[in-house]
Amino acid sequence: MEREKTGIEGLDNIIGGGLPKNSITLVSGPPGSGKSIFCLQFLFEGLKEGEKCLFLTLDKKVEGIITQAEELGINFQSEIEKNLVKFLFLNINKKLIYESMTNEILSGGYDRIVLDSITPLSEMPIYLKNDEYNSDISVISPEDLSSNSNIPVRRIHLRYILTTLESANSTSIITSELPAGSLLLSRDGISEFLADGVIVLSLDPTMDRRKLSVMKMRNTKHTLKPQDILIENGGIKLI
């Protein structure tokens, strides 16, 4: 199986050389655990390999993400100018957010894609029309919700997003918020079943440590043992 290097020092050694090519990996964790940093390193590694990359963000403005990368010693500016990497902010309040996301993913010819994070999308009210003439997925505001005509279908919504990423034939990472102490592997409790791989980042404040655990990885022999990590200049590394 072809592998894509993650850019995380020490991680590729425990997952058979990298993420499976054309797979979708969920990276989840609480605030401050390093999810966005993980994504930045993943894309920067792709640029080193001559790949075209896309960073879709729903939580942070593009300028803030690029500044965060620069503070870690990761500079995307020259690659942005060469159109080798694109950072795109998706406004969750815009009606055409799905069209914008889908068009960019499918038309850009990207080798690596990051969606940071899937949580706002998964929490939008998505419903399946329940009549014989219309079976399309529609976005409906809570004010328009009619209990007689619509059925909540979060899983179908998430499946739509992941199917779009699969159709792009790219190697993708999606992130999810994970409340401290949660027994789930994502905030929505569904993404971990749909993704090909799951990596959980966690915090141990009492020991002043961060950890990384590979919980799932398609066609990959790996340990489930949590690995200690550091975040320093250059990003995350296993220790």
N, C-alpha and C positions, 0 to 999 in steps of 0.2 A: 504494500500500500504506500502511495506517495504521502509524504508528510510536509507540513508547513511549520518552519521554526517559529517559536512564539516570541523570541526576543527576551524571555525571562530566564536569566542565568540559573541553570540547574534544573529547570522544569522539563526541558526536552529529554533529559537523561532518564526521567522516570515515566515518560509516556511514549516510549518507543521512537523518539526522534522529533516529535512535534505533533501538532493537531492533524488528524486525517484530512487530506485535501478534499475540498468541496463539502466539508462538514459544517454543522452549526453547533457552537459550544456556548452554553450558558455560564456566565461568571456572575455569581451572586455573593452578597455580603452586606453587612451593616454600613452606615456612614463612616468614612474614614478608614475603611479596610483596604482600599487600593484598587477598586474596580476600574475607574477611569484611567488610572496609571497603567494598569494591565493592558487596556485597550490601546493606549498610545504606544506602548512598547511593541505590541503586536503589529500595528500598522507601520511603525518605523522599521521594523525588521523586514517587512514586505518590501518597503522602498529600497532597502539595501540589496534585495534580491531582484530588483528591477520590475516589481509588480505595481499595478495601479490600485490605489486604495481609496476607500470612502469612509468617512466618519459622520454618522447621523446622530445628532444630539437633540434630545427633547427637554433636558433639564438645565443645560448651561448654554450661554451664548458662545459663539465660536471664538470670539476674542479672548474670553476667559480660559478656554481650553488650550489655545495656542500659548497663552502666557504661562499656564500651569506646566506645559511641556517644556518651555524654555527654562523655567526654574529648575527643572530636573536635568537640564543639559541636553534636551531633545529639541532640535530646531527643524521645523517643517517648512520654513519660508521658501527656500530655494525649490523644493519639490512642489509647493503650491504654485509658484510662478511658472513651473514647467508643466502644470496640469497633471502631475503624477499622483497627487492626493487632493481630495476635496473634503472640506468640512462644511456641513449643511445643518442649519438649525431648523427643526420642524416645530412650528407653533401649534400646540395642542388645541388652541382655540379657533384655528382656521378650519373651515368646512372641507377644504380640499387637501387636508393633510395626508390622507391615504393615497390620493392620486399623485401628489408630489413625491411621496416616499417610493411608491411603486415605479413611477416613471424613472426616477433617478437610479434605483437599483437595477432595473432591467435594461436601461439604455446606455449606461455608462461604461460597460465592458470592464468591470472591476474584478480584480483577483482576490482582494480582501475587503470585507465590509464589517463595520462595527455599528451596532444600534445600541446607544447608551441614553436612556434605558428603555426597556420594554414595559416597565411598570405603568407609566402614564397611559399608554395605549391600552394595556390590559384592563385598566380601570375605567375606561370610557364606556358609556352605555351602548352596547352593540346588541342588536336584536335580529331575529330571523322572522321575516314576514310569514305569517301563518295563513295563507289563502291559496287557492288553486291557480291564481293568475300570476303570483309574484313570489318567488322563493329566494330572491337576492338578499344579501346581507345589507342592512341599512343602519346608519348612525342616527339615533333618536335621542333627543334631550329628555331629561327626567320630566319636564313639563308636558311633553308630547306623549309620554308613555301611557298606553292603554292596556290594561291587564287582560283585556278580552282578545286582543289581536296580535300580541307579540310575546315571544318566549326568550328569556335571556340565554345567550349562547356564547359565553366567554371562551370556551374551548374552540369553537369554530372560528372566532375572531383571531385567536392566537395561531391557530393552524393556518389561517390565511396569510398572516405575516411571515411565518416560517416557510410556507410554500413559495412565497415570493422570493425569499432569500435562496431557497433551493433551486429555483428556476434560473437564477443568475449564474449558477455554476461557480460560485465563489466560496472561499473559506471564510466563515462569518463568526462573529462573536456578538451575542446579545447579553446585556447585563440586567440584573434585577435587584431591587432593594430586598433586604432580608432582615426583618426585625430581630433584635437580640433575643436569644432564647427560643426562637421558632424551631419547630420540628420539621418544617417544610424546607425545601431547597430553593424556593423562590417565593416572592410575595404572593403571587397568584396561585401557587400550589399546582400548576398545570405545566408550566414551561419545562420543568425538569423531565417530564415524561415525553415531551415532543422533541427536545434537543438531542443531538447525537452524543454530546458530552456535557458534563457538569463539573465546574470547578468552584469550590466555596472558599471565600476569603473570610477570616474571622479575627476577632480581637480578644485578647486576654489582658484586661486592664490591670488585674492584680499582679501579674507577672511581667507587665509591660512588654507584651509580645504580640506579634501578628502571625497568623498561620494560614497556610494554603492546603486544601484537601481536594484531591481528585476523586470525586464520587462516582463518576461514570465517564467512559470514553470508548466509543465504538471501535471494535476490532483492536483493542489495545490492552495488553497486560500491564497492570499498574497497581501500586500500593494504595490502600485506603488510609494509611497512617498520615495524620496531619504533619505538614512540613513547616518548620520555622522559617519566616521570611523577614527581610529587612527592606525598608524603602529609603534609598539614599540617592546620591547623584547618579543619574542614569536610570533610576526606577527601582523596580522590585527585583530581588534576587533571593534564591533559596540559600539557607545557611546550615 
